Amino acid sequence: MPSVLLVEDEPAIADAATWALRRDGNVVVATTTVAEATAHLAGADLVVLDLGLPDGNGLDLLRRIRSAGNLPVIVLSARADEVDRIVGLELGADDYLAKPFSPRELSARVRAVLRRASSTPSAPQVLSIDVERQRATYRGLPVELTRQQFRLLVALAERPGAVLNRSRLLDLAWDEPGERFDRAVDSQVKLLRAALRAICPEPDPIETVRGEGYRLREDLLG
């Protein structure tokens, strides 16, 4: 069943939308804030996104979703002004539905957008790294990393499945002599793992091989 992430802070509207979408065979994860929605993006097949949220602007969340990939988004908003509709669509929204709306129409639009998305399948890597821009995405979302954590990720990703001990990782990912010690590797691996698992807790993307070192799961890179 498709998983729909609903981001709507008005209880009556959220309840009506949830009821209609579930009746149509969708799994619905209902959230009310940008922060809540961000925590659930990784598992969604489509987002129904309100623009006016208590902790931020829905358009900012739409920008973040689009910067990370092609997750379908339907903007659901009381802002019926043409400028708002144009901005939402230009930022990459797949559809725009103004309030008040019919729950049946919302369900129909969700079906249509999911159908279009499935007709142009894509298989992005679970983990994508842009070395030139020093950016990484994990399960479609950008990963916030320090320079050192990014270099460590690159070292592991260039050798997926290979077990790298601390000494090897120091050679591959550290420049500063004063920072080249075993505990620095353990500390940075812990922080890198936490950054990735903040997006998707399971499975653990970095495996610890007791007495040997660390390795990146091979299936993350396709």
C-alpha positions in Angstrom: 0.0 0.0 0.0 1.3 3.5 -0.8 2.4 5.5 2.2 1.1 9.1 2.2 2.7 11.7 4.5 0.1 14.3 5.5 1.4 17.6 6.8 -1.6 19.6 8.0 -2.1 21.4 11.4 -5.8 21.9 11.2 -7.4 18.9 13.0 -10.7 18.9 11.1 -9.0 19.0 7.7 -6.4 16.5 8.7 -9.1 14.1 10.0 -11.1 14.3 6.8 -8.0 13.9 4.6 -6.8 11.0 6.6 -10.2 9.2 6.5 -10.5 9.7 2.7 -6.9 8.5 2.0 -7.1 5.5 4.2 -10.5 4.5 2.7 -8.7 4.6 -0.7 -6.1 2.0 0.5 -3.3 4.3 1.6 -1.2 4.2 4.7 -1.4 7.7 6.2 1.2 9.2 8.5 -0.3 12.4 9.8 2.0 15.2 11.0 1.4 18.8 12.0 4.8 20.5 11.8 7.8 20.8 9.5 9.9 19.1 12.1 7.6 16.1 12.4 7.2 15.8 8.7 11.0 15.9 8.1 11.4 13.0 10.5 9.0 10.9 8.4 10.1 11.8 4.8 12.2 8.7 4.3 9.3 6.3 4.4 6.8 8.3 2.3 5.7 7.6 -1.3 3.9 10.9 -1.5 3.5 14.1 0.6 0.4 16.1 1.0 1.8 19.4 2.3 0.1 22.4 3.8 1.9 25.7 3.3 1.0 27.4 6.6 2.5 25.4 9.4 3.1 26.5 13.0 6.9 26.0 12.9 7.8 27.1 9.4 6.8 27.7 5.8 5.7 24.6 3.8 7.4 26.0 0.8 10.8 25.7 2.6 10.0 22.0 3.2 9.1 21.6 -0.5 12.4 23.1 -1.5 14.2 20.6 0.8 12.3 17.7 -0.6 13.0 18.8 -4.2 16.7 19.3 -3.5 16.9 15.7 -2.3 14.9 13.9 -5.1 11.6 13.3 -6.8 9.3 12.5 -4.0 5.8 13.5 -5.2 4.2 16.4 -3.4 0.7 17.8 -3.5 0.4 21.2 -2.0 -2.8 21.6 0.1 -3.4 25.2 1.2 -5.8 28.0 2.0 -3.7 30.3 -0.1 -5.8 30.4 -3.2 -3.8 33.3 -4.7 -2.5 32.6 -8.1 1.1 33.7 -7.1 1.2 31.1 -4.3 0.0 28.4 -6.7 2.6 29.4 -9.3 5.4 29.5 -6.7 4.5 26.1 -5.4 4.4 24.5 -8.8 7.6 26.2 -9.9 9.3 24.8 -6.8 8.4 21.4 -8.0 5.0 20.5 -6.5 3.2 17.9 -8.6 -0.3 19.3 -7.9 -2.0 22.1 -5.9 -5.3 21.8 -4.2 -6.9 24.9 -2.5 -9.0 24.8 0.6 -11.8 24.1 1.1 -11.6 20.9 -0.8 -13.4 17.6 -1.3 -11.8 14.7 0.4 -12.8 12.6 -2.6 -11.0 15.0 -4.9 -7.9 14.8 -2.8 -7.9 11.0 -3.0 -8.4 11.2 -6.8 -5.4 13.6 -7.1 -3.2 11.4 -4.9 -4.1 8.4 -7.1 -3.2 10.4 -10.3 0.1 11.7 -9.0 1.1 8.2 -7.7 0.2 6.7 -11.1 2.3 9.3 -12.9 5.2 8.7 -10.6 5.1 4.9 -11.0 5.0 5.3 -14.8 8.4 6.9 -14.8 10.3 4.6 -12.4 13.6 5.6 -11.0 16.0 3.6 -8.8 18.2 6.1 -7.0 21.0 4.9 -4.9 20.2 4.6 -1.2 23.4 6.6 -0.6 24.6 9.2 -3.1 27.8 11.2 -2.8 28.8 14.2 -4.8 32.6 14.5 -4.0 33.0 17.7 -6.0 30.3 19.6 -4.1 30.9 17.7 -0.9 27.3 16.7 -0.5 25.7 13.4 0.4 22.1 12.2 0.3 20.8 9.1 2.2 17.5 7.6 1.3 16.6 10.7 -0.7 17.5 13.2 2.0 20.5 15.5 2.5 23.0 14.4 5.2 24.4 17.2 7.4 28.1 16.3 7.8 31.3 18.1 8.8 34.3 18.1 6.4 35.9 15.2 8.4 32.8 13.1 8.5 32.3 13.6 4.7 35.9 12.5 4.0 35.3 9.4 6.2 32.1 8.6 4.3 33.9 8.9 1.0 36.7 6.6 2.2 34.2 3.9 3.2 32.0 4.4 0.2 34.9 3.9 -2.2 35.4 0.4 -0.7 31.9 -0.8 0.0 31.8 -4.1 1.9 35.6 -3.9 2.7 36.6 -3.9 6.4 38.9 -0.9 7.0 40.8 -0.8 10.3 41.5 2.5 12.2 45.0 2.8 10.7 43.7 2.5 7.1 41.0 5.0 7.8 43.4 7.5 9.3 45.6 7.2 6.1 42.6 7.7 3.8 40.5 10.4 5.6 42.8 12.4 7.9 45.3 15.1 7.0 46.1 16.8 10.2 48.9 14.9 12.1 47.6 16.2 15.5 44.3 14.5 14.9 45.6 11.1 13.7 44.8 8.8 16.6 42.6 5.7 16.9 40.0 7.3 19.2 39.4 10.0 16.6 38.3 7.3 14.1 35.9 5.8 16.6 34.4 9.2 17.5 33.9 10.3 13.9 32.4 6.9 12.9 29.9 7.3 15.7 29.0 10.8 14.6 28.7 9.7 10.9 26.6 6.7 11.8 24.3 9.0 13.9 23.9 11.4 11.0 22.8 8.6 8.7 20.6 6.9 11.2 18.8 10.2 12.0 17.3 9.8 8.5 16.6 6.1 8.7 17.4 4.2 12.0 17.5 0.7 10.5 19.5 -1.0 9.1 22.7 0.3 10.5 24.6 1.7 7.5 28.1 1.2 9.0 28.9 -2.2 10.4 31.5 -2.7 13.1 33.6 -5.8 12.7 34.9 -6.6 16.2 38.6 -6.5 16.4 38.9 -5.6 12.7 37.4 -2.2 11.9 34.4 -0.8 10.0 32.7 -1.3 6.7 29.9 0.4 4.7 27.0 -1.9 3.7 27.4 -2.8 0.1 23.7 -2.5 -0.7 23.7 1.2 0.0 25.4 2.1 -3.3 23.1 0.1 -5.6 
